[in-house]
Amino acid sequence: MSEPNLLNHALIAQVLHDLHNGQIRRIRAMGFDEAVLEALKHPAIASMLANSTVSWCSVTINHDAMRCLLQRVSEIDHETDEIDRLLRLGATTEILGEFYGLTNQEVALRRTVIGLPKRKGRHRMLSDEESTELWRRCRATVRQEQIDPQDKRAILRMAADMAEQMALPLAVIWNALRSWIKAKQF
């Protein structure tokens, strides 16, 4: 005896679920007409269609939609890596809220997930030597890479790189850069 066609079974299960939830347009978009919808109200007919060994439906792949979904997964992975890096470098909740729309709770959860200790208090201020060195490095990077000081994402990337290179908290560097940009010193 032949096995029931799993695709038939899955499609009927989806249609019955959609019927139960009033998603008639969705069912019609799959190709079902009024007569079939009426017939599916009878459990014996739905069971017969679901358990049929004859394949009465087929699958088509929307390649454009699939590519978009796969690209989005890649973007989400990249964004997660960026957020984790910024947190490890000392980004504040404000920075992550501004650039990634994360709430205080989401930032706290991310910190916990990646094993960062809870922060206590404010970050320290830059010493005069650190400030001078940061200014020198940032000014050179802005000129060399032709970074627009109004491009906040580019400035954040540069700040993260500087935090890594100088072993300083990102929040401290970000605040210094913002004040210099506001004063039009770049």
FIVO-410507 format. One line per 10 residues: number of its first residue (from 1); for each residue x, y, z of C-alpha. Coordinates in pm, 1 decimal. Example, Ala and Ser with C-alpha at 12.3 -4.5 7.8 and 13.67 -1.06 7.14 Angstrom:
<pts>
1> 1230.0,-450.0,780.0 ~ 1367.0,-106.0,714.0
</pts>
This chain:
<pts>
1> 0.0,0.0,0.0 ~ 131.1,345.6,-90.0 ~ 208.8,607.4,170.3 ~ 2.9,929.4,176.6 ~ 161.0,1223.8,-0.6 ~ 313.8,1444.0,271.6 ~ 270.6,1760.1,68.4 ~ -105.0,1696.1,37.1 ~ -123.4,1641.4,412.2 ~ 73.2,1956.7,494.2
11> -132.2,2172.2,260.4 ~ -465.9,2049.3,397.8 ~ -339.8,2106.2,752.6 ~ -245.0,2464.0,658.1 ~ -577.9,2525.4,483.3 ~ -775.6,2393.4,781.2 ~ -569.3,2610.8,1013.8 ~ -632.2,2914.9,792.5 ~ -1004.6,2832.3,769.4 ~ -1024.7,2806.7,1146.9
21> -859.3,3150.4,1174.9 ~ -1069.5,3312.2,902.9 ~ -785.5,3353.4,652.5 ~ -1004.9,3300.5,345.5 ~ -802.3,3534.4,120.6 ~ -487.5,3340.9,197.1 ~ -658.7,3012.0,106.9 ~ -790.3,3158.4,-217.3 ~ -442.4,3287.9,-298.8 ~ -321.7,2925.9,-278.6
31> -567.5,2837.4,-555.2 ~ -866.6,2695.8,-366.4 ~ -1211.3,2794.9,-493.2 ~ -1548.2,2820.5,-313.9 ~ -1652.4,2464.0,-395.3 ~ -1337.0,2316.6,-241.0 ~ -1364.9,2542.9,62.4 ~ -1720.9,2423.5,114.5 ~ -1611.6,2059.6,77.1 ~ -1328.4,2104.5,328.3
41> -1583.6,2183.6,597.8 ~ -1659.3,1809.7,601.7 ~ -1395.0,1617.7,799.8 ~ -1422.4,1305.0,581.9 ~ -1338.5,1500.9,264.9 ~ -1051.6,1686.4,431.6 ~ -912.9,1354.3,557.9 ~ -944.9,1191.9,215.1 ~ -756.5,1479.8,49.0 ~ -490.1,1490.9,320.0
51> -425.4,1115.5,309.0 ~ -444.1,1071.0,-66.3 ~ -151.1,893.6,-229.8 ~ -219.8,1090.1,-547.5 ~ -27.9,1416.1,-556.2 ~ -289.8,1683.0,-625.6 ~ -67.2,1984.1,-549.1 ~ 282.0,2100.9,-634.6 ~ 536.8,2340.0,-493.0 ~ 686.4,2638.7,-667.8
61> 981.9,2828.4,-531.2 ~ 982.6,3206.6,-532.3 ~ 1356.2,3244.4,-582.2 ~ 1355.8,3623.0,-539.2 ~ 1177.5,3598.9,-204.2 ~ 1406.8,3317.4,-92.6 ~ 1719.2,3517.3,-184.9 ~ 1585.4,3817.2,7.3 ~ 1518.6,3602.6,313.8 ~ 1863.2,3444.8,298.4
71> 2022.1,3787.4,259.2 ~ 1827.2,3913.3,559.4 ~ 1957.6,3622.9,771.1 ~ 2311.0,3719.9,672.9 ~ 2240.6,4085.0,762.0 ~ 2097.1,3985.9,1100.1 ~ 2404.5,3773.5,1175.7 ~ 2631.8,4063.7,1079.7 ~ 2428.4,4306.6,1292.4 ~ 2442.8,4069.7,1591.5
81> 2821.5,4047.4,1555.1 ~ 2844.7,4428.1,1536.1 ~ 2632.6,4472.8,1849.4 ~ 2838.2,4217.3,2040.7 ~ 3161.5,4389.9,1934.4 ~ 3031.4,4731.7,2037.6 ~ 2922.2,4597.8,2375.8 ~ 3262.5,4439.6,2437.2 ~ 3424.5,4771.5,2348.6 ~ 3213.0,4960.4,2602.5
91> 2915.4,5092.9,2406.5 ~ 2636.7,5247.4,2610.7 ~ 2268.8,5165.4,2598.6 ~ 2216.4,5506.4,2436.1 ~ 2450.8,5421.8,2148.0 ~ 2286.5,5084.6,2086.0 ~ 1941.9,5239.4,2113.3 ~ 2027.0,5510.7,1862.3 ~ 2186.8,5282.8,1603.3 ~ 2004.0,4953.4,1650.2
101> 1682.2,5048.6,1827.4 ~ 1764.0,4832.9,2130.5 ~ 1592.3,4899.7,2462.0 ~ 1766.1,4904.5,2800.4 ~ 1634.3,4554.2,2868.3 ~ 1759.1,4421.4,2533.4 ~ 2104.2,4567.8,2593.3 ~ 2115.0,4419.1,2944.4 ~ 2014.9,4080.5,2802.3 ~ 2281.0,4099.7,2528.1
111> 2543.2,4185.4,2792.6 ~ 2438.3,3880.7,2994.3 ~ 2431.2,3653.5,2688.7 ~ 2786.9,3741.6,2588.1 ~ 2911.2,3723.4,2947.5 ~ 2989.6,4088.1,3016.7 ~ 2980.6,4206.9,3377.8 ~ 2719.4,4462.2,3477.6 ~ 2851.0,4815.6,3441.6 ~ 2857.1,5034.2,3747.3
121> 2869.4,5409.1,3720.5 ~ 2996.7,5628.5,3444.5 ~ 3303.1,5580.4,3228.6 ~ 3609.1,5781.4,3319.3 ~ 3715.6,6090.5,3129.2 ~ 4005.2,6094.9,2883.9 ~ 4336.8,6222.4,3011.4 ~ 4494.1,6509.1,2818.9 ~ 4742.7,6269.6,2659.8 ~ 4469.2,6025.2,2558.8
131> 4256.5,6305.4,2420.0 ~ 4546.2,6440.7,2214.0 ~ 4633.4,6095.7,2080.1 ~ 4268.2,6020.2,1999.3 ~ 4231.3,6353.9,1820.3 ~ 4546.4,6289.3,1615.4 ~ 4437.8,5939.0,1515.2 ~ 4078.6,6034.2,1435.8 ~ 4177.7,6339.3,1235.7 ~ 4417.4,6127.1,1027.6
141> 4153.9,5855.9,974.6 ~ 3885.9,6108.3,872.0 ~ 4121.2,6257.4,613.1 ~ 4269.3,5930.0,490.6 ~ 3936.0,5747.1,455.8 ~ 3741.5,6060.5,360.2 ~ 3483.9,6007.5,632.9 ~ 3198.9,6255.2,643.1 ~ 3172.8,6375.9,1004.5 ~ 2793.6,6385.3,962.3
151> 2782.9,6013.0,875.5 ~ 2708.2,5878.0,1221.2 ~ 2754.2,5513.0,1122.8 ~ 3098.0,5581.9,975.7 ~ 3193.7,5778.4,1286.5 ~ 3072.2,5491.1,1508.5 ~ 3282.1,5242.6,1308.3 ~ 3583.6,5468.8,1345.4 ~ 3515.5,5511.4,1718.8 ~ 3495.5,5133.2,1761.9
161> 3825.1,5088.6,1578.7 ~ 3985.2,5356.6,1797.4 ~ 3847.2,5190.5,2112.2 ~ 4011.2,4866.4,2003.5 ~ 4341.7,5027.0,1910.1 ~ 4369.5,5247.7,2217.7 ~ 4209.7,5008.0,2469.7 ~ 3964.1,5276.2,2578.0 ~ 3588.4,5243.5,2634.7 ~ 3386.9,5312.4,2320.9
171> 3149.2,5537.8,2514.1 ~ 3434.5,5769.4,2609.7 ~ 3562.2,5789.4,2252.8 ~ 3209.8,5835.6,2113.9 ~ 3145.0,6127.5,2348.9 ~ 3473.7,6292.4,2255.7 ~ 3404.9,6253.5,1883.4 ~ 3052.2,6391.3,1916.0 ~ 3176.8,6697.2,2101.4 ~ 3447.9,6759.2,1839.0
181> 3197.4,6718.4,1555.7 ~ 2950.0,6951.2,1727.6 ~ 3227.4,7209.1,1765.8 ~ 3308.9,7155.8,1393.7 ~ 3664.8,7057.8,1473.1 ~ 3675.9,6789.9,1204.5
</pts>
